[in-house]
Every structure is written in C-alpha cells, then in structure tokens.
Amino acid sequence: MENPQEKKIIPIPQKWRKQYGHRRMLVPRPLDLDSFIRKIPSGKLITFPQLRNRFAFTLGADSCCPFTSGNFLRISAEAAEEDLVMGGAS
C-alpha cells in the first residue's frame, strides 16, 4: 500500500487512444485509490469503470490506468480484510 512512487498523469500513446479514447491517463498510488474508495458510502454500488473515471477526474486526468488501478483495488481490498480480521474498522 505504501508505494513511494508518486502518482503520474501521462499522455496516452496514439495507438491506445481508440481503446481508451482519452489523452491523459492517471497512474495512481495505492494509498490515493484506497482513500478514494473509503469515501464511497456504505451500500453504494460503483462499478470498476465508474471508479476509474471518477478517480481520474478528481485528479485532473481523462482516464485511470486499468492495470495499476485493478492491482491497487485488490491490494486495498486485502488490506481492508486484514483490518477486519485484526478487529479494526474499515
């Protein structure tokens, strides 16, 4: 979770624009994504594409990298599960 790498907004290569349709892609940090997820109200459904789009928009990008955000979503879920097992609140 505590990856020292800073978030980046990178230009999307032309060959990927047809698939993503955007010019600027956010490559997030795990803690930033975790913080964003924790702000979603309990019981509220948000799909992974909606999550990526809203998260990217809040940080000034057109889209969010599906690969890193998918990995970081898994890491965040595992950390929340560890908190529950240890008796903490998530």
TORKOL-4160 file (C-alpha; in steps of 0.2 Angstrom, whole numbers, padded with zeros to 4 digits, m for minus):
90
<pt num="1" X="0000" Y="0000" Z="0000"/>
<pt num="2" X="0014" Y="0012" Z="0004"/>
<pt num="3" X="0022" Y="0013" Z="m0013"/>
<pt num="4" X="0034" Y="0028" Z="m0013"/>
<pt num="5" X="0030" Y="0031" Z="m0031"/>
<pt num="6" X="0021" Y="0047" Z="m0034"/>
<pt num="7" X="0005" Y="0047" Z="m0045"/>
<pt num="8" X="0008" Y="0052" Z="m0063"/>
<pt num="9" X="m0003" Y="0059" Z="m0077"/>
<pt num="10" X="0004" Y="0053" Z="m0093"/>
<pt num="11" X="0000" Y="0056" Z="m0111"/>
<pt num="12" X="m0009" Y="0041" Z="m0119"/>
<pt num="13" X="0000" Y="0034" Z="m0134"/>
<pt num="14" X="m0010" Y="0037" Z="m0151"/>
<pt num="15" X="m0011" Y="0018" Z="m0153"/>
<pt num="16" X="m0021" Y="0016" Z="m0136"/>
<pt num="17" X="m0032" Y="0031" Z="m0139"/>
<pt num="18" X="m0045" Y="0021" Z="m0149"/>
<pt num="19" X="m0047" Y="0009" Z="m0134"/>
<pt num="20" X="m0047" Y="0022" Z="m0120"/>
<pt num="21" X="m0052" Y="0037" Z="m0130"/>
<pt num="22" X="m0043" Y="0050" Z="m0120"/>
<pt num="23" X="m0027" Y="0060" Z="m0120"/>
<pt num="24" X="m0021" Y="0060" Z="m0101"/>
<pt num="25" X="m0021" Y="0044" Z="m0091"/>
<pt num="26" X="m0018" Y="0044" Z="m0072"/>
<pt num="27" X="m0006" Y="0031" Z="m0065"/>
<pt num="28" X="m0011" Y="0031" Z="m0047"/>
<pt num="29" X="m0003" Y="0027" Z="m0030"/>
<pt num="30" X="m0011" Y="0013" Z="m0019"/>
<pt num="31" X="m0015" Y="0025" Z="m0004"/>
<pt num="32" X="m0023" Y="0038" Z="m0015"/>
<pt num="33" X="m0035" Y="0025" Z="m0023"/>
<pt num="34" X="m0038" Y="0017" Z="m0006"/>
<pt num="35" X="m0043" Y="0034" Z="0001"/>
<pt num="36" X="m0055" Y="0037" Z="m0013"/>
<pt num="37" X="m0063" Y="0020" Z="m0011"/>
<pt num="38" X="m0066" Y="0023" Z="0008"/>
<pt num="39" X="m0076" Y="0039" Z="0003"/>
<pt num="40" X="m0089" Y="0029" Z="m0006"/>
<pt num="41" X="m0104" Y="0027" Z="0006"/>
<pt num="42" X="m0108" Y="0010" Z="0013"/>
<pt num="43" X="m0121" Y="0001" Z="0002"/>
<pt num="44" X="m0117" Y="0012" Z="m0013"/>
<pt num="45" X="m0113" Y="0002" Z="m0029"/>
<pt num="46" X="m0100" Y="0009" Z="m0040"/>
<pt num="47" X="m0093" Y="m0002" Z="m0055"/>
<pt num="48" X="m0074" Y="m0003" Z="m0058"/>
<pt num="49" X="m0075" Y="0008" Z="m0074"/>
<pt num="50" X="m0085" Y="0021" Z="m0064"/>
<pt num="51" X="m0072" Y="0021" Z="m0050"/>
<pt num="52" X="m0058" Y="0023" Z="m0063"/>
<pt num="53" X="m0067" Y="0038" Z="m0072"/>
<pt num="54" X="m0072" Y="0047" Z="m0056"/>
<pt num="55" X="m0055" Y="0045" Z="m0048"/>
<pt num="56" X="m0046" Y="0051" Z="m0063"/>
<pt num="57" X="m0057" Y="0066" Z="m0065"/>
<pt num="58" X="m0054" Y="0071" Z="m0047"/>
<pt num="59" X="m0035" Y="0071" Z="m0050"/>
<pt num="60" X="m0036" Y="0080" Z="m0067"/>
<pt num="61" X="m0034" Y="0066" Z="m0079"/>
<pt num="62" X="m0046" Y="0059" Z="m0093"/>
<pt num="63" X="m0044" Y="0041" Z="m0088"/>
<pt num="64" X="m0036" Y="0030" Z="m0075"/>
<pt num="65" X="m0024" Y="0016" Z="m0079"/>
<pt num="66" X="m0034" Y="0000" Z="m0078"/>
<pt num="67" X="m0019" Y="m0011" Z="m0074"/>
<pt num="68" X="m0012" Y="m0002" Z="m0060"/>
<pt num="69" X="m0029" Y="0003" Z="m0053"/>
<pt num="70" X="m0035" Y="m0015" Z="m0054"/>
<pt num="71" X="m0020" Y="m0021" Z="m0044"/>
<pt num="72" X="m0022" Y="m0007" Z="m0031"/>
<pt num="73" X="m0040" Y="m0011" Z="m0029"/>
<pt num="74" X="m0035" Y="m0029" Z="m0025"/>
<pt num="75" X="m0022" Y="m0023" Z="m0013"/>
<pt num="76" X="m0034" Y="m0011" Z="m0005"/>
<pt num="77" X="m0047" Y="m0025" Z="m0003"/>
<pt num="78" X="m0034" Y="m0036" Z="0005"/>
<pt num="79" X="m0029" Y="m0023" Z="0017"/>
<pt num="80" X="m0047" Y="m0019" Z="0022"/>
<pt num="81" X="m0050" Y="m0038" Z="0025"/>
<pt num="82" X="m0034" Y="m0039" Z="0036"/>
<pt num="83" X="m0041" Y="m0024" Z="0046"/>
<pt num="84" X="m0057" Y="m0033" Z="0049"/>
<pt num="85" X="m0048" Y="m0049" Z="0054"/>
<pt num="86" X="m0037" Y="m0040" Z="0066"/>
<pt num="87" X="m0053" Y="m0032" Z="0074"/>
<pt num="88" X="m0051" Y="m0014" Z="0066"/>
<pt num="89" X="m0064" Y="m0005" Z="0056"/>
<pt num="90" X="m0063" Y="m0002" Z="0038"/>
